Every structure is written in C-alpha cells, then in structure tokens.
Amino acid sequence: MKNEDTANAILTDFQDDELSLFEMLDHVLSKGIVIAGEITISVANVELVYLGINVLAGSIDTIQQILDAREPK
C-alpha cells in the first residue's frame, strides 16, 4: 500500500503539467525511483518460471544520501 501511495503522490504532482522527457528524467534522478515486480508462470498449480526484478534508478548523490540515512548511527 505504501508503494501505491508514493506512486500516486508522484503522479499527482504531474497531472496538470505536461512534462518533457528531460523534465521527467531530471525528477527521477533528483528523487530516485524503485521499480519492483515479480511474475510467476504456472500450469496446474505447478510453478514453472519465477521472475523477480528490483530496479533502483537515481543519481549517485541521491542514492548515497538514501544509503547514508539508512545506516545505523
């Protein structure tokens, strides 16, 4: 639920404005974005293929700030 709220907040910020690709890329790099998903292909309740993916995109500075904030003090 938290991820959906964050995604909706980001989309709400941009609903009224048209964004160029450059503006969207700038926003993603300055804030960072995480994409997570999984797909399971199964037949007769037997899982045949499982694919999980986690992608973190952002500028080096943004990611470093996030990692520094997560370190225990």
LOLUMBA-278296 format. One record per residue: x, y, z of N, C-alpha, C in turn; residue number from 1; residue in one letter. Coordinates in nm, 3 decimals, always signed. Layout:
! residues N
[[X, Y, Z], [X, Y, Z], [X, Y, Z], NUM, 'a']
...
***
This chain:
! residues 73
[[+0.083, -0.119, +0.000], [+0.000, +0.000, +0.000], [+0.087, +0.125, +0.000], 1, 'm']
[[+0.199, +0.121, +0.071], [+0.287, +0.237, +0.080], [+0.343, +0.273, -0.057], 2, 'k']
[[+0.382, +0.173, -0.136], [+0.436, +0.198, -0.269], [+0.331, +0.262, -0.359], 3, 'n']
[[+0.205, +0.219, -0.348], [+0.098, +0.276, -0.428], [+0.076, +0.422, -0.390], 4, 'e']
[[+0.081, +0.454, -0.260], [+0.064, +0.592, -0.216], [+0.175, +0.680, -0.271], 5, 'd']
[[+0.298, +0.630, -0.269], [+0.411, +0.707, -0.320], [+0.397, +0.729, -0.469], 6, 't']
[[+0.360, +0.625, -0.543], [+0.342, +0.638, -0.687], [+0.230, +0.736, -0.718], 7, 'a']
[[+0.120, +0.729, -0.643], [+0.009, +0.822, -0.666], [+0.049, +0.965, -0.636], 8, 'n']
[[+0.131, +0.985, -0.533], [+0.177, +1.120, -0.499], [+0.264, +1.177, -0.610], 9, 'a']
[[+0.350, +1.094, -0.667], [+0.436, +1.139, -0.776], [+0.351, +1.174, -0.898], 10, 'i']
[[+0.254, +1.089, -0.930], [+0.169, +1.115, -1.046], [+0.082, +1.238, -1.025], 11, 'l']
[[+0.034, +1.260, -0.903], [-0.048, +1.376, -0.874], [+0.029, +1.505, -0.896], 12, 't']
[[+0.158, +1.504, -0.864], [+0.240, +1.623, -0.884], [+0.243, +1.665, -1.030], 13, 'd']
[[+0.228, +1.570, -1.121], [+0.247, +1.599, -1.262], [+0.120, +1.592, -1.345], 14, 'f']
[[+0.005, +1.570, -1.284], [-0.117, +1.552, -1.363], [-0.153, +1.677, -1.442], 15, 'q']
[[-0.138, +1.794, -1.386], [-0.180, +1.916, -1.451], [-0.077, +1.970, -1.550], 16, 'd']
[[+0.045, +1.926, -1.539], [+0.151, +1.977, -1.624], [+0.192, +1.874, -1.727], 17, 'd']
[[+0.228, +1.923, -1.844], [+0.287, +1.834, -1.943], [+0.437, +1.831, -1.919], 18, 'e']
[[+0.494, +1.714, -1.918], [+0.636, +1.700, -1.891], [+0.710, +1.658, -2.016], 19, 'l']
[[+0.823, +1.717, -2.034], [+0.910, +1.668, -2.140], [+0.989, +1.550, -2.083], 20, 's']
[[+1.049, +1.474, -2.170], [+1.130, +1.361, -2.127], [+1.243, +1.409, -2.036], 21, 'l']
[[+1.303, +1.523, -2.069], [+1.412, +1.577, -1.988], [+1.365, +1.611, -1.847], 22, 'f']
[[+1.248, +1.674, -1.834], [+1.196, +1.710, -1.702], [+1.165, +1.586, -1.618], 23, 'e']
[[+1.109, +1.485, -1.682], [+1.079, +1.362, -1.610], [+1.207, +1.293, -1.565], 24, 'm']
[[+1.306, +1.286, -1.653], [+1.435, +1.226, -1.618], [+1.502, +1.303, -1.504], 25, 'l']
[[+1.497, +1.434, -1.509], [+1.554, +1.517, -1.403], [+1.487, +1.489, -1.269], 26, 'd']
[[+1.355, +1.475, -1.270], [+1.281, +1.446, -1.147], [+1.319, +1.309, -1.092], 27, 'h']
[[+1.327, +1.209, -1.179], [+1.362, +1.073, -1.136], [+1.503, +1.071, -1.078], 28, 'v']
[[+1.597, +1.138, -1.143], [+1.734, +1.138, -1.094], [+1.750, +1.215, -0.964], 29, 'l']
[[+1.672, +1.321, -0.946], [+1.686, +1.400, -0.823], [+1.616, +1.335, -0.705], 30, 's']
[[+1.509, +1.260, -0.728], [+1.436, +1.195, -0.619], [+1.468, +1.047, -0.607], 31, 'k']
[[+1.499, +0.982, -0.718], [+1.521, +0.838, -0.718], [+1.389, +0.765, -0.737], 32, 'g']
[[+1.398, +0.644, -0.789], [+1.278, +0.564, -0.812], [+1.315, +0.417, -0.795], 33, 'i']
[[+1.223, +0.341, -0.739], [+1.241, +0.198, -0.724], [+1.128, +0.129, -0.798], 34, 'v']
[[+1.164, +0.033, -0.881], [+1.065, -0.047, -0.953], [+1.085, -0.191, -0.909], 35, 'i']
[[+0.980, -0.252, -0.859], [+0.988, -0.391, -0.813], [+0.870, -0.469, -0.871], 36, 'a']
[[+0.897, -0.591, -0.908], [+0.790, -0.672, -0.963], [+0.828, -0.818, -0.965], 37, 'g']
[[+0.727, -0.901, -0.985], [+0.752, -1.044, -0.997], [+0.645, -1.106, -1.085], 38, 'e']
[[+0.686, -1.207, -1.158], [+0.597, -1.280, -1.248], [+0.618, -1.428, -1.221], 39, 'i']
[[+0.508, -1.500, -1.210], [+0.515, -1.645, -1.195], [+0.430, -1.708, -1.304], 40, 't']
[[+0.489, -1.799, -1.378], [+0.416, -1.874, -1.479], [+0.397, -2.015, -1.424], 41, 'i']
[[+0.271, -2.055, -1.416], [+0.243, -2.188, -1.361], [+0.136, -2.258, -1.445], 42, 's']
[[+0.143, -2.389, -1.442], [+0.044, -2.473, -1.510], [-0.002, -2.577, -1.409], 43, 'v']
[[-0.134, -2.587, -1.392], [-0.194, -2.683, -1.298], [-0.134, -2.668, -1.158], 44, 'a']
[[-0.123, -2.545, -1.113], [-0.069, -2.511, -0.981], [+0.075, -2.558, -0.959], 45, 'n']
[[+0.148, -2.575, -1.067], [+0.291, -2.607, -1.059], [+0.368, -2.489, -1.117], 46, 'v']
[[+0.446, -2.424, -1.033], [+0.522, -2.308, -1.078], [+0.635, -2.353, -1.170], 47, 'e']
[[+0.635, -2.303, -1.291], [+0.737, -2.339, -1.388], [+0.848, -2.235, -1.396], 48, 'l']
[[+0.807, -2.107, -1.394], [+0.904, -1.999, -1.408], [+0.869, -1.890, -1.308], 49, 'v']
[[+0.969, -1.842, -1.236], [+0.952, -1.728, -1.145], [+1.055, -1.624, -1.185], 50, 'y']
[[+1.011, -1.501, -1.205], [+1.100, -1.392, -1.240], [+1.074, -1.277, -1.143], 51, 'l']
[[+1.177, -1.239, -1.069], [+1.167, -1.126, -0.979], [+1.266, -1.019, -1.021], 52, 'g']
[[+1.225, -0.893, -1.011], [+1.313, -0.784, -1.053], [+1.300, -0.667, -0.956], 53, 'i']
[[+1.413, -0.609, -0.923], [+1.419, -0.487, -0.842], [+1.515, -0.392, -0.912], 54, 'n']
[[+1.467, -0.271, -0.942], [+1.549, -0.172, -1.012], [+1.551, -0.045, -0.929], 55, 'v']
[[+1.668, +0.008, -0.905], [+1.685, +0.135, -0.836], [+1.750, +0.231, -0.933], 56, 'l']
[[+1.683, +0.342, -0.960], [+1.736, +0.442, -1.052], [+1.742, +0.577, -0.981], 57, 'a']
[[+1.852, +0.645, -0.997], [+1.869, +0.777, -0.937], [+2.011, +0.823, -0.959], 58, 'g']
[[+2.037, +0.946, -0.925], [+2.173, +0.997, -0.938], [+2.259, +0.937, -0.826], 59, 's']
[[+2.387, +0.940, -0.845], [+2.478, +0.885, -0.744], [+2.462, +0.960, -0.611], 60, 'i']
[[+2.447, +1.092, -0.617], [+2.430, +1.171, -0.495], [+2.301, +1.134, -0.421], 61, 'd']
[[+2.192, +1.116, -0.495], [+2.064, +1.081, -0.433], [+2.072, +0.945, -0.366], 62, 't']
[[+2.128, +0.848, -0.436], [+2.138, +0.714, -0.379], [+2.230, +0.714, -0.257], 63, 'i']
[[+2.340, +0.790, -0.262], [+2.431, +0.798, -0.148], [+2.362, +0.860, -0.027], 64, 'q']
[[+2.280, +0.963, -0.048], [+2.205, +1.025, +0.061], [+2.108, +0.925, +0.124], 65, 'q']
[[+2.041, +0.847, +0.040], [+1.945, +0.747, +0.091], [+2.019, +0.641, +0.172], 66, 'i']
[[+2.132, +0.593, +0.121], [+2.207, +0.491, +0.192], [+2.265, +0.544, +0.324], 67, 'l']
[[+2.312, +0.668, +0.325], [+2.364, +0.728, +0.447], [+2.253, +0.744, +0.551], 68, 'd']
[[+2.132, +0.777, +0.508], [+2.022, +0.794, +0.602], [+1.979, +0.661, +0.662], 69, 'a']
[[+2.002, +0.552, +0.592], [+1.961, +0.419, +0.641], [+2.063, +0.357, +0.735], 70, 'r']
[[+2.186, +0.404, +0.735], [+2.290, +0.346, +0.821], [+2.259, +0.375, +0.968], 71, 'e']
[[+2.274, +0.274, +1.052], [+2.252, +0.297, +1.195], [+2.358, +0.393, +1.251], 72, 'p']
[[+2.315, +0.477, +1.342], [+2.406, +0.576, +1.399], [+2.448, +0.538, +1.538], 73, 'k']
***
